[in-house]
Amino acid sequence: MRKTLFLSIALSLAGAISLHAQSIKGTNWKLYIDELHDTLTLHIKGDSSFVTDGSGEVVVRSLCKVSKDTITLKDIDGKYVCPDQAGVYTFAFIADTLTMTLVNDPCDNRSTSINGARWIRSKD
């Protein structure tokens, strides 16, 4: 009985985690950056993403690959571009908060801004 209950709970959690990993595509997330004195919005699309500043200007565009709980970002262009450098992060989100944790990213500016930051879901 206990083993069946434990297995049932474990499978439910695994399904919930998988559902969250897939649902990050098509979402938008806001983060205030002290150094910039501005709020940035991360727009995650199917195979790309882009970040806008508080005025709506695109500041970086990236190729984006989401696999389970991992996101890989490789910048294409923009004001804060890290050319030819892919950043890999694991992510988790609960309700309306997204947190990304550094796996590997040679771009210090991107990793400093993203790693451990708490992004808030945006309806924009």
ZIHUVEN-V324172 format. One line per field, one symbol per residue. ss: DSSP state (@ for helix, = for strand, . for the rest). burial: 1 if it has 16 or more other ideal C-beta (glycine too) atoms within 10 Angstrom, else 0. Layout:
ss: ???
burial: ???
This chain:
ss: .@@@@@@@@@@@@@@@@@@@@@....=======@@@.=======...=====.....==========..========........=========..=========..@@@@@@@=..=====..
burial: 0000000000000000000110010011111000000001111100001111100000111101010010111110010011000111101010000111000010100110110010100000
